[in-house]
Amino acid sequence: MLVHFRKIIEKTKRALGAFDTFNFEITRGIIEGAVQEKSSIIVQITPKTMEYAGTETITQIIKSIADNQGRGIEIALHLDHGRTLEEVKQCIALGFSSVMIDASNKSFKDNIRLTKEAVKYAHHHNVFVQAELGVVGRGKKDYQKMILSPEEFLTDPDQAQEFVKKTKVDTLAIAIGNVHGHYKMEKGAPKLFLSVLEEIKKKIDIPLVLHGASGIAAGQIKQAINLGIKIINIDTEIRMAFKKALKKSLKDQKKELDPRKILAPTIEEVKKVVRNKIKIFNQ
Ligand SMILES: [Zn+2]
């Protein structure tokens, strides 16, 4: 069942999983996995998925699965890494209860300015806003740079305090050594700077979000939750599960022509990832 973001974040004792979906099969895997764990979740899409599937189409798919297969649990819809006010407005018009405006690649001043604009519009429509401060890098290049000079990426606790005060944002994605993408799955996820998280938590009192959490060891995740992380994004591990299951399915059933039989294992593999993550996040 679809509910407002506020409703599930207020109830969450440990941390909420925020899972990126791309299509029908992955959405079913995410929602059915959460149903099996009897857990609330956030289902989210990025602008690239909006382009790929059509924003209204993918939104209706999520809503429909939430209302049917996901009847027994509470699910919130979120825009992940919104780039523009137009994308934010589009999702709000379709019933999203939370949107991210990611201006973390801009200057501190411009990040504040764009976030403020998004907050003004979203709050007027009773919608939460997530922003990002610091840089959660992406892929091989950022991973290597982050290992050498993490200070270029990490969120500054004083800036975080000023940012939240000025923008009135509802949730904040922070950079504490986390990186997006597949590269770190081969090279080993970087260690989180938990002392930075501790400092940030002392200065701000809104839910903190950990992006790029795929591949980070369960122990580190649990420590981060203890220190104030409230929402954890999982994208890469879902992509990997989908691809692996699809490859195996095609190999195992070379002559199969029924797309349902070919794709069914992808739902099951995504479900497994989601269940495992929820277990870690709830512990
Ligand atoms: Zn992210």
Residues whose N, C-alpha, C, O or C-beta is under 5 A from the ligand:
A	BS01	ZN	H211 G212
